[in-house]
């Protein structure tokens, strides 16, 4: 199950039955059948978040008016804690309306809500539900994040990072952290060498968010982390955290990751074939990379597709290709297949699509293809 469409089709009356069965363990009279019928009636034309809201509203109308009592009953829907690598999208996706319940109705009860979200995140995620509490109860919530950052459970530690990402996908930004990310960085300090890959991925994504608005601060943080915590876990975080700056060709970010000598590299014989394709077809990039220096160099090789917009102006999109260790005078031949497939976040328009090869952020060769629609 991946992507918004893959998720949304599962939020129907069947999900209401799953939740209802968990609720009935402590509220035997819960109207599961009526809940399912209502959900099936309301969701067909809705997208993911609105479907989840329908399930959430159905819970609110059927649970006790007392919010703390409602939470006690909803605890019956929670499942066992997720182990490392066991994702919620395959295991506990049906709990999304339970987290949304806290997001929608829990702001007047911050302590009880944050306690419950800690339980939820162990078996699902609370990264979206916790964000209104950051906005409306910042002091209380940030104190929780500081505690969660040193929790023995990797799911709780991951929430300490993911919940305060300034630009979390599928969620509204946190403008006060976009403007001043220093409180976020205070939390990330506890997680900069975390043993869990689940946590490290979140930390890297968080610092990557920060790099989009404060590149110098992100670079200074990464440089200090590498100096003070020279372990593989920290190096992994820094590499993935600087990916946006690397794609932009930021030379300081590239140097920090050990990439040097881009000015000594040449790209030869770039071809993009076939020269004309239709949506869904694949082009193949072929070219050679040569190190003209007398010293070895480690380089990052990416390719850039300039997608045509409706106004005919291109939008460049950088795609990762490979990292190479090039000996003095060495030439390496590379090949990459790229499919032009429809995605929800990009509209394609016919016309010439230039393709560039960049090495350590420097554009070194250019060809292209024509997209026919």
The 8 nearest C-alpha neighbors of each residue, nearest first, counted from 0:
[[1, 5, 6, 88, 89, 2, 4, 3],
 [2, 0, 5, 6, 3, 88, 4, 89],
 [1, 3, 5, 4, 6, 0, 7, 343],
 [2, 4, 6, 5, 7, 47, 1, 46],
 [5, 3, 7, 6, 2, 8, 47, 1],
 [4, 6, 1, 0, 2, 3, 7, 8],
 [7, 5, 3, 4, 8, 9, 0, 2],
 [6, 8, 47, 4, 9, 10, 5, 3],
 [7, 9, 10, 6, 5, 4, 11, 47],
 [10, 8, 7, 6, 11, 14, 5, 13],
 [11, 9, 7, 8, 14, 50, 51, 12],
 [12, 10, 13, 14, 39, 9, 38, 15],
 [11, 13, 35, 15, 39, 38, 14, 36],
 [14, 12, 16, 11, 15, 17, 35, 10],
 [13, 15, 17, 16, 12, 11, 10, 93],
 [14, 16, 12, 35, 18, 13, 17, 19],
 [17, 15, 19, 13, 14, 18, 31, 35],
 [18, 16, 14, 20, 15, 19, 13, 21],
 [19, 17, 15, 21, 16, 20, 76, 22],
 [20, 18, 16, 31, 22, 21, 17, 15],
 [19, 21, 23, 17, 22, 18, 16, 24],
 [22, 20, 76, 75, 18, 19, 23, 24],
 [21, 23, 19, 75, 24, 20, 26, 25],
 [22, 24, 27, 26, 20, 25, 21, 29],
 [23, 25, 22, 21, 26, 27, 75, 20],
 [26, 24, 23, 72, 22, 27, 75, 21],
 [25, 27, 23, 28, 29, 22, 24, 72],
 [28, 26, 23, 29, 25, 24, 22, 30],
 [27, 29, 26, 30, 23, 31, 25, 22],
 [28, 30, 27, 26, 31, 23, 19, 22],
 [31, 29, 33, 32, 34, 28, 61, 19],
 [30, 32, 19, 34, 33, 29, 16, 35],
 [33, 31, 35, 34, 30, 36, 16, 19],
 [34, 32, 36, 35, 30, 31, 37, 38],
 [33, 35, 31, 37, 32, 36, 30, 38],
 [34, 36, 12, 15, 38, 32, 33, 37],
 [37, 35, 33, 39, 38, 34, 40, 12],
 [36, 38, 40, 34, 35, 39, 33, 41],
 [37, 39, 35, 12, 41, 40, 36, 11],
 [40, 38, 12, 36, 11, 37, 41, 42],
 [39, 41, 37, 38, 42, 36, 43, 12],
 [40, 42, 38, 39, 43, 37, 53, 44],
 [41, 43, 45, 50, 44, 39, 38, 40],
 [42, 44, 45, 41, 39, 40, 11, 50],
 [45, 43, 42, 46, 41, 50, 49, 40],
 [46, 44, 42, 43, 49, 50, 47, 41],
 [45, 47, 49, 48, 50, 7, 44, 4],
 [48, 46, 7, 50, 49, 51, 3, 45],
 [49, 47, 51, 50, 46, 52, 7, 45],
 [48, 50, 52, 51, 47, 46, 45, 53],
 [51, 49, 53, 47, 52, 48, 42, 45],
 [50, 52, 48, 54, 96, 49, 53, 55],
 [51, 53, 55, 49, 50, 54, 56, 48],
 [54, 52, 50, 56, 55, 51, 57, 49],
 [55, 53, 57, 51, 52, 56, 96, 38],
 [54, 56, 52, 96, 58, 53, 57, 100],
 [57, 55, 59, 53, 58, 54, 52, 60],
 [56, 58, 54, 60, 55, 59, 53, 34],
 [57, 59, 55, 61, 56, 60, 62, 54],
 [58, 60, 56, 62, 61, 57, 55, 100],
 [61, 59, 57, 58, 62, 56, 63, 64],
 [62, 60, 58, 59, 57, 63, 29, 30],
 [61, 63, 59, 69, 60, 58, 64, 29],
 [64, 62, 65, 69, 68, 61, 66, 59],
 [63, 65, 66, 62, 69, 59, 68, 60],
 [64, 66, 68, 63, 67, 69, 62, 70],
 [65, 67, 69, 68, 64, 70, 63, 105],
 [68, 66, 70, 69, 65, 71, 111, 108],
 [69, 67, 71, 65, 70, 66, 72, 63],
 [68, 70, 66, 72, 67, 71, 63, 62],
 [71, 69, 73, 67, 72, 68, 74, 66],
 [72, 70, 68, 74, 69, 73, 67, 75],
 [71, 73, 69, 70, 74, 75, 25, 22],
 [74, 72, 70, 75, 76, 71, 22, 69],
 [75, 73, 72, 76, 71, 77, 70, 22],
 [74, 76, 21, 73, 22, 77, 72, 24],
 [75, 77, 21, 74, 73, 18, 22, 78],
 [78, 76, 74, 75, 122, 119, 79, 94],
 [77, 79, 122, 76, 80, 91, 75, 123],
 [80, 78, 122, 81, 77, 121, 82, 91],
 [81, 79, 122, 121, 82, 78, 123, 154],
 [80, 82, 122, 85, 121, 79, 83, 86],
 [81, 83, 85, 84, 80, 86, 154, 153],
 [82, 84, 85, 81, 197, 195, 153, 196],
 [83, 85, 86, 82, 197, 81, 196, 195],
 [86, 84, 82, 83, 81, 87, 90, 89],
 [87, 85, 88, 89, 84, 90, 81, 91],
 [86, 88, 91, 90, 123, 89, 92, 85],
 [89, 87, 92, 86, 90, 0, 91, 1],
 [90, 88, 87, 86, 91, 0, 92, 85],
 [89, 91, 87, 88, 92, 86, 85, 123],
 [92, 90, 87, 93, 123, 94, 88, 89],
 [91, 93, 88, 94, 87, 95, 90, 89],
 [92, 94, 91, 95, 14, 96, 18, 10],
 [95, 93, 97, 92, 96, 91, 98, 123],
 [94, 96, 98, 97, 93, 92, 99, 51],
 [97, 95, 99, 55, 51, 98, 94, 54],
 [98, 96, 100, 94, 99, 95, 55, 101],
 [99, 97, 95, 100, 101, 96, 128, 125],
 [98, 100, 96, 102, 97, 101, 128, 103],
 [101, 99, 97, 103, 98, 102, 55, 104],
 [102, 100, 105, 99, 104, 98, 103, 112],
 [101, 103, 128, 99, 100, 104, 105, 98],
 [104, 102, 100, 101, 99, 105, 106, 128],
 [103, 105, 101, 100, 102, 106, 107, 66],
 [104, 106, 101, 108, 107, 112, 102, 103],
 [105, 107, 108, 109, 104, 132, 102, 103],
 [106, 108, 105, 109, 104, 112, 110, 66],
 [107, 109, 105, 106, 111, 110, 112, 66],
 [110, 108, 112, 111, 106, 113, 107, 105],
 [109, 111, 113, 112, 108, 114, 139, 115],
 [112, 110, 114, 113, 109, 108, 115, 67],
 [111, 113, 109, 115, 114, 110, 105, 108],
 [112, 114, 116, 110, 115, 111, 109, 117],
 [115, 113, 111, 117, 112, 116, 110, 118],
 [114, 116, 112, 118, 117, 113, 119, 111],
 [117, 115, 119, 113, 118, 114, 125, 120],
 [116, 118, 115, 114, 120, 119, 113, 155],
 [117, 119, 115, 116, 121, 120, 114, 122],
 [120, 118, 116, 121, 117, 122, 123, 115],
 [119, 121, 124, 123, 125, 117, 122, 118],
 [120, 122, 80, 154, 119, 118, 123, 155],
 [121, 123, 80, 81, 120, 119, 79, 78],
 [122, 124, 120, 87, 91, 119, 121, 94],
 [125, 123, 120, 126, 119, 122, 121, 87],
 [124, 126, 120, 128, 127, 116, 129, 98],
 [125, 127, 162, 129, 124, 128, 161, 158],
 [128, 126, 129, 125, 130, 170, 162, 102],
 [127, 129, 102, 125, 130, 98, 126, 99],
 [128, 130, 132, 127, 126, 131, 125, 162],
 [129, 131, 133, 132, 127, 128, 162, 134],
 [132, 130, 134, 133, 129, 135, 102, 128],
 [131, 133, 136, 135, 134, 130, 129, 140],
 [134, 132, 137, 130, 131, 136, 140, 135],
 [133, 135, 131, 132, 137, 136, 130, 173],
 [134, 136, 132, 133, 137, 131, 106, 130],
 [137, 135, 132, 133, 139, 138, 134, 140],
 [136, 138, 133, 140, 139, 134, 141, 135],
 [137, 139, 141, 140, 136, 142, 133, 143],
 [140, 138, 142, 137, 141, 136, 143, 109],
 [139, 141, 143, 137, 142, 138, 133, 136],
 [142, 140, 144, 143, 138, 139, 137, 145],
 [141, 143, 145, 139, 140, 144, 138, 146],
 [144, 142, 140, 146, 141, 145, 147, 139],
 [143, 145, 141, 159, 147, 146, 142, 148],
 [144, 146, 142, 148, 143, 147, 186, 141],
 [147, 145, 143, 144, 148, 149, 142, 150],
 [146, 148, 144, 150, 156, 149, 145, 159],
 [147, 149, 156, 159, 145, 146, 150, 144],
 [150, 148, 147, 146, 151, 156, 189, 145],
 [149, 151, 147, 152, 148, 156, 155, 146],
 [152, 150, 153, 149, 156, 155, 147, 148],
 [153, 151, 155, 150, 154, 156, 121, 149],
 [152, 154, 156, 155, 157, 195, 151, 198],
 [155, 153, 157, 121, 152, 156, 120, 158],
 [154, 156, 158, 157, 152, 153, 147, 121],
 [157, 155, 148, 153, 159, 158, 147, 154],
 [156, 158, 198, 154, 159, 155, 160, 161],
 [159, 157, 161, 155, 160, 162, 156, 126],
 [160, 158, 144, 156, 148, 157, 147, 162],
 [159, 161, 158, 157, 162, 163, 202, 201],
 [160, 162, 158, 164, 163, 201, 126, 159],
 [161, 163, 126, 158, 160, 164, 159, 130],
 [164, 162, 161, 160, 165, 183, 159, 130],
 [163, 165, 205, 167, 161, 166, 162, 160],
 [164, 166, 173, 177, 176, 172, 163, 167],
 [167, 165, 172, 164, 208, 168, 173, 171],
 [166, 168, 164, 170, 165, 172, 169, 171],
 [169, 167, 170, 166, 171, 172, 164, 165],
 [170, 168, 167, 171, 127, 166, 48, 3],
 [171, 169, 168, 167, 172, 127, 166, 130],
 [172, 170, 173, 167, 169, 166, 168, 130],
 [171, 173, 166, 165, 174, 167, 170, 177],
 [172, 174, 165, 176, 175, 177, 171, 166],
 [175, 173, 177, 176, 172, 178, 165, 179],
 [174, 176, 178, 177, 173, 179, 180, 165],
 [177, 175, 180, 179, 178, 174, 165, 173],
 [178, 176, 174, 165, 175, 179, 180, 173],
 [177, 179, 175, 176, 174, 180, 212, 213],
 [178, 180, 176, 181, 177, 175, 182, 174],
 [181, 179, 176, 183, 182, 177, 184, 178],
 [180, 182, 184, 183, 179, 185, 176, 186],
 [183, 181, 185, 184, 180, 186, 176, 179],
 [184, 182, 180, 186, 181, 185, 187, 163],
 [183, 185, 187, 181, 186, 182, 188, 180],
 [186, 184, 182, 183, 188, 187, 181, 189],
 [185, 187, 184, 183, 188, 145, 189, 148],
 [188, 186, 184, 190, 189, 185, 191, 183],
 [187, 189, 185, 186, 190, 191, 184, 224],
 [188, 190, 187, 186, 191, 148, 149, 185],
 [191, 189, 193, 187, 188, 192, 148, 202],
 [190, 192, 188, 233, 193, 189, 187, 202],
 [193, 191, 233, 232, 190, 194, 228, 230],
 [192, 194, 190, 195, 191, 199, 198, 232],
 [193, 195, 192, 196, 232, 199, 198, 153],
 [196, 194, 198, 197, 193, 199, 153, 83],
 [195, 197, 199, 198, 200, 194, 193, 83],
 [198, 196, 195, 200, 199, 201, 157, 83],
 [197, 199, 157, 201, 195, 196, 200, 202],
 [200, 198, 196, 202, 201, 197, 236, 193],
 [201, 199, 203, 198, 197, 202, 196, 204],
 [200, 202, 204, 198, 199, 203, 161, 205],
 [201, 203, 205, 199, 204, 200, 160, 206],
 [204, 202, 240, 236, 200, 206, 205, 201],
 [205, 203, 207, 201, 202, 206, 240, 208],
 [204, 206, 202, 208, 164, 207, 203, 201],
 [205, 207, 209, 203, 208, 240, 204, 210],
 [206, 208, 240, 204, 210, 205, 209, 241],
 [209, 207, 205, 206, 210, 211, 166, 204],
 [208, 210, 206, 207, 211, 212, 213, 217],
 [211, 209, 214, 207, 213, 217, 208, 212],
 [212, 210, 209, 208, 213, 214, 207, 243],
 [211, 213, 210, 209, 214, 177, 208, 178],
 [212, 214, 210, 216, 215, 209, 211, 217],
 [215, 213, 210, 217, 216, 218, 211, 212],
 [216, 214, 218, 217, 213, 219, 210, 220],
 [215, 217, 219, 213, 218, 214, 220, 210],
 [218, 216, 210, 214, 220, 215, 219, 221],
 [217, 219, 221, 215, 220, 216, 222, 214],
 [218, 220, 216, 222, 221, 217, 215, 223],
 [221, 219, 217, 223, 218, 222, 216, 224],
 [220, 222, 218, 224, 223, 219, 237, 217],
 [223, 221, 219, 225, 220, 224, 218, 226],
 [222, 224, 226, 220, 225, 221, 227, 219],
 [223, 225, 221, 227, 226, 228, 222, 220],
 [226, 224, 229, 222, 228, 223, 227, 221],
 [225, 227, 223, 224, 228, 229, 222, 221],
 [226, 228, 224, 225, 223, 229, 222, 230],
 [227, 229, 225, 224, 230, 226, 233, 192],
 [230, 228, 225, 226, 227, 233, 231, 234],
 [229, 231, 232, 233, 228, 234, 192, 225],
 [232, 230, 234, 233, 235, 229, 192, 236],
 [233, 231, 192, 235, 234, 230, 236, 193],
 [234, 232, 192, 236, 235, 231, 230, 191],
 [233, 235, 231, 237, 236, 232, 238, 230],
 [236, 234, 232, 238, 233, 237, 231, 239],
 [237, 235, 203, 233, 239, 234, 238, 240],
 [238, 236, 240, 234, 239, 235, 221, 241],
 [239, 237, 235, 236, 240, 241, 234, 256],
 [238, 240, 242, 236, 241, 237, 203, 235],
 [241, 239, 203, 207, 237, 206, 238, 242],
 [240, 242, 244, 239, 238, 243, 207, 245],
 [241, 243, 245, 239, 244, 240, 246, 238],
 [244, 242, 246, 245, 241, 247, 207, 211],
 [243, 245, 247, 249, 241, 246, 242, 248],
 [246, 244, 242, 248, 247, 243, 249, 253],
 [247, 245, 243, 248, 244, 242, 317, 360],
 [248, 246, 244, 245, 249, 360, 243, 317],
 [360, 247, 249, 245, 246, 250, 359, 244],
 [250, 248, 244, 252, 245, 251, 247, 253],
 [249, 251, 253, 252, 248, 254, 359, 360],
 [252, 250, 254, 253, 249, 255, 218, 256],
 [251, 253, 255, 250, 249, 254, 245, 244],
 [254, 252, 250, 258, 256, 255, 251, 245],
 [255, 253, 257, 258, 251, 256, 252, 259],
 [254, 256, 252, 253, 257, 251, 222, 258],
 [257, 255, 253, 254, 258, 252, 238, 237],
 [256, 258, 254, 255, 259, 253, 297, 298],
 [259, 257, 254, 297, 298, 253, 256, 299],
 [260, 258, 296, 261, 297, 254, 298, 257],
 [259, 261, 262, 263, 296, 264, 258, 298],
 [260, 262, 264, 263, 359, 259, 358, 298],
 [261, 263, 260, 264, 361, 265, 259, 359],
 [264, 262, 260, 261, 291, 292, 290, 265],
 [265, 263, 290, 261, 289, 262, 291, 288],
 [264, 266, 289, 288, 267, 290, 263, 363],
 [265, 267, 288, 287, 363, 364, 289, 286],
 [268, 266, 287, 269, 286, 265, 288, 364],
 [267, 269, 286, 270, 287, 266, 285, 364],
 [270, 268, 286, 285, 267, 364, 366, 271],
 [269, 271, 285, 284, 272, 268, 366, 286],
 [270, 272, 284, 283, 367, 366, 282, 273],
 [273, 271, 274, 282, 283, 270, 284, 368],
 [272, 274, 275, 282, 271, 276, 368, 283],
 [273, 275, 368, 272, 369, 271, 276, 367],
 [276, 274, 369, 368, 273, 370, 371, 277],
 [277, 275, 370, 280, 371, 369, 273, 278],
 [276, 278, 371, 370, 280, 372, 279, 275],
 [277, 279, 280, 339, 340, 372, 276, 370],
 [278, 280, 340, 339, 277, 338, 281, 341],
 [281, 279, 278, 277, 338, 339, 276, 282],
 [282, 280, 338, 337, 339, 336, 283, 279],
 [281, 283, 272, 337, 336, 273, 338, 271],
 [284, 282, 336, 272, 335, 271, 337, 285],
 [283, 285, 271, 335, 334, 270, 336, 282],
 [286, 284, 334, 270, 269, 333, 283, 335],
 [285, 287, 269, 268, 333, 267, 332, 270],
 [286, 288, 332, 267, 331, 266, 333, 268],
 [287, 289, 266, 331, 330, 265, 332, 267],
 [290, 288, 330, 265, 264, 329, 291, 266],
 [291, 289, 264, 328, 329, 292, 263, 327],
 [290, 292, 328, 263, 264, 289, 327, 293],
 [293, 291, 294, 290, 263, 327, 328, 295],
 [292, 294, 327, 328, 291, 295, 290, 326],
 [293, 295, 327, 292, 296, 326, 328, 290],
 [296, 294, 326, 327, 325, 293, 297, 324],
 [297, 295, 325, 260, 259, 324, 298, 294],
 [296, 298, 324, 258, 323, 259, 325, 257],
 [297, 299, 258, 323, 322, 359, 296, 259],
 [300, 298, 322, 359, 358, 321, 323, 301],
 [299, 301, 358, 321, 320, 357, 322, 298],
 [302, 300, 320, 319, 357, 318, 356, 358],
 [301, 303, 356, 318, 355, 317, 357, 320],
 [302, 304, 317, 355, 316, 354, 318, 315],
 [305, 303, 354, 316, 315, 306, 353, 317],
 [304, 306, 315, 314, 313, 353, 352, 316],
 [307, 305, 314, 313, 352, 304, 315, 308],
 [306, 308, 313, 311, 348, 312, 314, 352],
 [309, 307, 311, 310, 312, 313, 348, 306],
 [308, 310, 311, 348, 307, 312, 347, 346],
 [309, 311, 308, 312, 307, 313, 348, 314],
 [312, 310, 308, 309, 307, 313, 350, 348],
 [311, 313, 308, 310, 307, 314, 309, 306],
 [312, 314, 307, 306, 305, 308, 311, 315],
 [313, 315, 306, 305, 307, 316, 312, 308],
 [316, 314, 305, 304, 306, 303, 313, 317],
 [315, 317, 304, 303, 305, 314, 318, 306],
 [316, 318, 303, 302, 246, 315, 304, 319],
 [319, 317, 302, 301, 303, 320, 316, 304],
 [320, 318, 301, 321, 317, 302, 300, 246],
 [319, 321, 301, 300, 318, 302, 322, 335],
 [322, 320, 300, 299, 319, 323, 301, 298],
 [323, 321, 299, 298, 300, 324, 297, 320],
 [322, 324, 298, 297, 325, 299, 321, 300],
 [323, 325, 297, 296, 326, 298, 322, 295],
 [326, 324, 296, 295, 329, 323, 297, 290],
 [325, 327, 295, 329, 328, 324, 296, 294],
 [328, 326, 293, 295, 294, 329, 292, 290],
 [329, 327, 290, 291, 326, 292, 293, 330],
 [328, 330, 326, 290, 327, 289, 325, 331],
 [331, 329, 289, 288, 290, 287, 328, 332],
 [330, 332, 288, 287, 289, 333, 329, 325],
 [333, 331, 287, 286, 288, 330, 334, 285],
 [334, 332, 286, 285, 287, 331, 335, 288],
 [333, 335, 285, 284, 286, 283, 336, 332],
 [334, 336, 284, 283, 337, 285, 333, 320],
 [337, 335, 283, 282, 284, 281, 338, 334],
 [338, 336, 282, 281, 283, 335, 339, 284],
 [339, 337, 281, 340, 280, 282, 279, 336],
 [340, 338, 279, 278, 280, 281, 337, 341],
 [339, 341, 279, 338, 278, 342, 280, 281],
 [342, 340, 339, 343, 279, 278, 345, 346],
 [343, 341, 344, 345, 340, 346, 339, 347],
 [342, 344, 345, 341, 346, 3, 4, 2],
 [345, 343, 342, 346, 341, 347, 2, 340],
 [346, 344, 342, 343, 347, 341, 306, 308],
 [347, 345, 348, 344, 341, 342, 343, 308],
 [348, 346, 345, 349, 307, 308, 306, 341],
 [347, 349, 307, 308, 309, 350, 346, 372],
 [350, 348, 370, 371, 372, 347, 307, 351],
 [349, 351, 370, 369, 352, 348, 307, 371],
 [350, 352, 369, 368, 353, 370, 367, 349],
 [351, 353, 368, 305, 367, 306, 369, 307],
 [354, 352, 367, 305, 366, 304, 351, 368],
 [355, 353, 304, 367, 366, 303, 365, 305],
 [356, 354, 365, 303, 302, 364, 357, 362],
 [355, 357, 302, 364, 362, 363, 301, 303],
 [356, 358, 362, 361, 301, 360, 363, 300],
 [357, 359, 300, 361, 360, 299, 261, 298],
 [360, 358, 299, 261, 361, 298, 248, 357],
 [248, 359, 361, 358, 357, 247, 246, 362],
 [360, 362, 357, 358, 359, 363, 248, 261],
 [363, 361, 357, 356, 364, 355, 360, 358],
 [362, 364, 357, 356, 266, 361, 265, 358],
 [365, 363, 356, 355, 266, 362, 269, 366],
 [366, 364, 355, 354, 356, 353, 367, 269],
 [365, 367, 354, 353, 271, 270, 355, 269],
 [368, 366, 353, 354, 352, 271, 365, 351],
 [369, 367, 274, 352, 275, 351, 370, 353],
 [368, 370, 351, 275, 350, 352, 274, 276],
 [371, 369, 349, 276, 350, 277, 275, 351],
 [370, 372, 277, 349, 276, 369, 350, 275],
 [371, 349, 277, 370, 278, 348, 347, 276]]
